[in-house]
Amino acid sequence: MKADFKLAGRLQKLPPYLFAEIDRAKRELAKKGVPFIDLSIGDPDIPSPKAVLKKIFEASAVKSNQKYALDAGKASLRAAIKKWMKKRFAVGLDADSEILPLIGSKEGLVHFPMALAGPGDCVLIPSPGYPGYRAAALFAGADFYEMPLLEKNGFLPALQEIPAAVRKRAKIMYLNYPNNPTTALAPKSFLEDAVRFCRKHGLILAYDNAYSEIFFGKKPMSVLQIKGAKEVTVEFHSFSKTFCMTGFRLGWACGSASLIGALLKLKTNIDSGVWGAIQEGGAHALEKEAGYTDRLRKQFAARRDLFVAGLKKKGFEGIHADSAFYVWVRLPKGYSSSIKYAAHLLKDKNIVATPGLGFGSHGEGFIRFALTTGTAELKKALQKL
């Protein structure tokens, strides 16, 4: 007998996960032997630092790294994070109470509301924005409200336009700058407004800073640099983007000791920490691999310049590529549906790109290209567009 089990309500509320659907489409093409150019997911093709790989390999043979890791993470990694945050942002943190290693920043971002929100609460999420924010709210049993990130506003939310009824129920606000998918950067004045808004309305600020090191001009800030931010903020960082360590699953949360403590309490009941050898590799990356990240930025800058110039020659308008390794661009004339345009690219051009609608209702009208493949492939894609 085939059992027909009903999904839990929290899963029924979720649409199909955007990147899982894209991965399924890529597998279908591969199964048919159809070559394609993958400009969809932010998974860089550039190898991780060799010295980090060596460190992880050597650390894996140490017996202590073959045992359960501590949920709070290795003291050596927390010390490296503390030092890096101080050097990079001039932000002082307590290594024992204000820093928490994560199994990738996604894990922390999605688990976070489960520690602090529930039924009756509301989570404010940017739209367009990373799909995990929406799932995070639903898994916690909370509602979510999409804050529009509009092109005319520089892809910054108009905080004062959030309805009073929503503000009263709001518990957490997600922000993400440098922004995925729009590539927008947040000026200091906006971060100051965001912190004031959260403090005034009793909100927790979950600040996703995964792309802090993928910039092409002025260095992005940590929101923890803003006066009064630490009391209401947890900021999330990722090794995936800074050191091309996507598959290693390593990140961290930092900020308010009470909020970090809440997330730690949740995680002790869900996972057993990050593999010790990976933590040692991460500590080495933060302490020794600044030159790698500098070179990485130059590679992505060259790819961005090439691709943006090519799009302009093809007649595309509304091109945004201010940070991260994405290009967020308005759909070409003749298309109003990002799903249909992405399907056209896949079927007729063998190009895999990400439809804007997948990032939320206010992402409609745009397509996202990821510059996570080499210049030869980018040139081929431009020829096909």
C-alpha positions, 0 to 999 in steps of 0.5 A: 500500500502506498502511503499518502502522508499530508505535509505539515501546514508550515510546508504547505504554505511554502512555495517550491524553493526557488533554487531547488527548482532551478537545480532540478531544471539543470539536472534535466538538461544534463540528463538530456546531454544538453550543454548549458551556461549556468548564471543562476545560483551564487556558487562561485567557480573560483577555488577556495584558498589552497592554504585553507584546504591544507589546514582542513585536511591536516586538522581532520586527522586530529582526534578532537576534530573527529568528535562532536563539536561544541555548539558555541564553536572553537575558541580559536575561531571565535577569537579570529572572528573577533579580531577580523570584525575589529580590524574590518569594521572597528566593531568590538565584540566579546568572543564568548557571548557575542559571537556564534559560529554557524553551519553556514549563514543560511542556517542561522538566518532561517533558524533565528525567528524560531528562537524569538518569534511565533504565532501572532508575531510578524517578520518584516522581510525585504522584497525582492529578497533571499527566499530563506527569510520568508521560510524562516517566518513560516517555520516559526509560525509567524506571519511575514510582511514584504517591504518593497525594495523599489528601483526608484528608492535605490532598493531601500525599504521605506520604513515609515510606510510600514502600516501601523498595524504591521509594526505593532505585531512585528518582532524581527526585521531582515535587512541585507546590504550589500543586497541580493538580488538587487546589488544595492548598497546601503548608505550610513544614513539609512542604517542609522534610520533602520537602527532608530526604527528598530529601537523605537518600535521594539524590533530585532534587526537581523542583518544579513551581511554575507556579501560585505567583502564583494564590493567594487568601490567604497567598503560596505559597513557593518550595521554594528558600527551604528550607535545603539545597534548592538542592543537590538541586532544580530548580524550574519556573515558567511565564508561562502562568498568571502572565501568561495567556501560554499560547500564547507557550510561555515558562517557566524552570527554576532551582536547582542549577547541576549539574542546570540544566547537565544539562537545558541539555545535553539541550536543546542537542541537542533545540531551538534556544531560545525565540524572542528576541522572546518572551523580551523580552516575558517580561522586560518582564512580570516587570519591569513587570506586577506590577499585572496579576497582582494584578488577575488574582488578584482576577478568579479569586477572584471566579470561585472564590467564585461557582462554589463557592457555586453548587456548594454550593447544588447539593449538591456536597460535598468542594469544594476551591478553595484556589489556582490557577484550578480547583475539585476536587470529589467526584463527586455521589451516584450516580456512582463513575466520573469518566469516566462523570460527565464523559461525562454532563456532556458529553452531557447538559449540554454542559459540558466538565470533566476527570475525576479519573482522568485525573490518576492512579489516586488522582484517581478520585472527583473532577472538575476544573472550570477557572475559565477562562471568564467569570462569565456562562458559569460561571453558565450551567454552574451552572444546568445542573449 
